[in-house]
Amino acid sequence: MSVFKHRLGHPPEVVRSWRTRARAALRAGAHSPFYVFAANPLVQRLADFEGLPQHCPWRWWLSAKTQPLPALWRWWRSRGGIEVVSEFEFRGAVAAGYGADQILVNGPAKQRWLPAFDLPNGRVNFDSPREMAALLTQARQQRWRVGLRVRTPGEVDAEHPEWSNQFGFEPDEIAPALRQLARQGLVAETVHFHLRTNLPDAQILESALNSVVVLCRQTGWAPRYLDVGGGLPPAHTADHGGNRFDRRFSRAAYARALNRAARALPSVEEVWLEHGRSVSAGAGVLVVQVLDVKERQGRRLLICDGGRTLNALVSVWEEHELLVLEPRRGRRVPTAVHGPTCMAFDCLGRRLLPASVRPGDHLLWFEAGAYHLPWETRFSHGLAEVWWDDESGLQRVRAAETFERFASAWEDPGPKAERKR
Ligand SMILES: Cc1ncc(COP(=O)(O)O)c(C=O)c1O
């Protein structure tokens, strides 16, 4: 990775707002590394979709896995439902006050955990024939509103395209599944698919939608809901070559594709969206502090208290804005920003930063509101502090993990002799 010099295009007021939040958190006693997440940028991202023509109403489901932050989940509750894919997420959604009607249960192999819960009128998208068979009695008894996830033809492993991905029903498994549901008095209300993350353009979605329309016609399936998952690329992020992930993505083309599919399937009453990254990435920053500076071959290496390994695994494939919080001016020099772990891999980015950056300074890593919390690690250190800013103000919602908390999670099996007794 050479020095990344591309602009990621944040408006100055957005940069200012994050600086203000980070400073306010520090004044209120924040200890780095810490994340600051905020509601307002999320509202603005959603507003980007307002005004797009909708053939039928669009319903937004918050993707829980993207940002497992209870404060956000509670804040979102009055605005829409939540999409969960695991027992932890499901229980988190219930704890955050969501009712059965507001929780959409997705994900593979749910037969492992879902039977333990009473979910009258629950919304569940089945992921495979085996999973569906295992949950069928529960679905009937608890009157679930069910859907089927379909694997559309383009859903393959990005690195090994000769392998399909592991999700959903194959198209030829749909007709038997619909018959099996009918025998239980159930109908599949929802046709669901999720392509992948960072979709480069709307055409990919359009061809998936076309295949779904064909499948529904062939099988006589008349779904009420068309659930197209997430996958839109977030703004202000790029690959290591400087190509912004959203450079070819047109929201207007996206809306056209959704509307065309909804028109082609007259039974569809609502289009469901489960966007994660595109709405929540911009709603957070990571703040790290410089602990040490090394000068080598005319380059500067900053050693910080947080970084890729602990807090920003997405930096493996994404470049995000990286700015100094303190007012440092002057000559800018090639600078690598390292985290504190003993891995050469622990490099958040390589940028031109002022040569005056010094120990004690703070750096802001932008677009940290998606897939940062889920991919935090405890590599030699504990989990970071988390701050949340909404209409009630900025507050700390998670303390940094202490050694005592970390240690208390472990069971002590005791000496061998005692264990035998
Ligand atoms: C079923 C489903 N819906 C929604 C999402 C959110 O995707 P993204 O964050 O790319 O919008 C995912 C992500 O993996 C998913 O698997």
Ligand as a Chemical Component Dictionary entry (heavy atoms), coordinates in Angstrom:
data_LIG
# 
_chem_comp.id                   LIG 
_chem_comp.type                 NON-POLYMER 
_chem_comp.pdbx_formal_charge   0 
_chem_comp.three_letter_code    LIG 
# 
loop_
_chem_comp_atom.comp_id 
_chem_comp_atom.atom_id 
_chem_comp_atom.alt_atom_id 
_chem_comp_atom.type_symbol 
_chem_comp_atom.charge 
_chem_comp_atom.model_Cartn_x 
_chem_comp_atom.model_Cartn_y 
_chem_comp_atom.model_Cartn_z 
_chem_comp_atom.pdbx_ordinal 
LIG C1 C1 C 0 -29.533 -10.410 4.537 1  
LIG C2 C2 C 0 -28.764 -9.137  4.636 2  
LIG N1 N1 N 0 -29.433 -7.975  4.603 3  
LIG C3 C3 C 0 -28.781 -6.791  4.701 4  
LIG C4 C4 C 0 -27.402 -6.735  4.830 5  
LIG C5 C5 C 0 -26.730 -5.380  4.916 6  
LIG O1 O1 O 0 -25.846 -5.208  3.852 7  
LIG P1 P1 P 0 -25.082 -3.832  3.591 8  
LIG O2 O2 O 0 -24.432 -3.434  4.868 9  
LIG O3 O3 O 0 -24.093 -4.145  2.534 10 
LIG O4 O4 O 0 -26.120 -2.837  3.146 11 
LIG C6 C6 C 0 -26.671 -7.929  4.858 12 
LIG C7 C7 C 0 -25.210 -7.904  4.995 13 
LIG O5 O5 O 0 -24.517 -8.876  4.998 14 
LIG C8 C8 C 0 -27.374 -9.171  4.768 15 
LIG O6 O6 O 0 -26.720 -10.333 4.801 16 
# 
loop_
_chem_comp_bond.comp_id 
_chem_comp_bond.atom_id_1 
_chem_comp_bond.atom_id_2 
_chem_comp_bond.value_order 
_chem_comp_bond.pdbx_ordinal 
LIG C1 C2 SING 1  
LIG C2 N1 SING 2  
LIG C2 C8 DOUB 3  
LIG N1 C3 DOUB 4  
LIG C3 C4 SING 5  
LIG C4 C5 SING 6  
LIG C4 C6 DOUB 7  
LIG C5 O1 SING 8  
LIG O1 P1 SING 9  
LIG P1 O2 DOUB 10 
LIG P1 O3 SING 11 
LIG P1 O4 SING 12 
LIG C6 C7 SING 13 
LIG C6 C8 SING 14 
LIG C7 O5 DOUB 15 
LIG C8 O6 SING 16 
# 
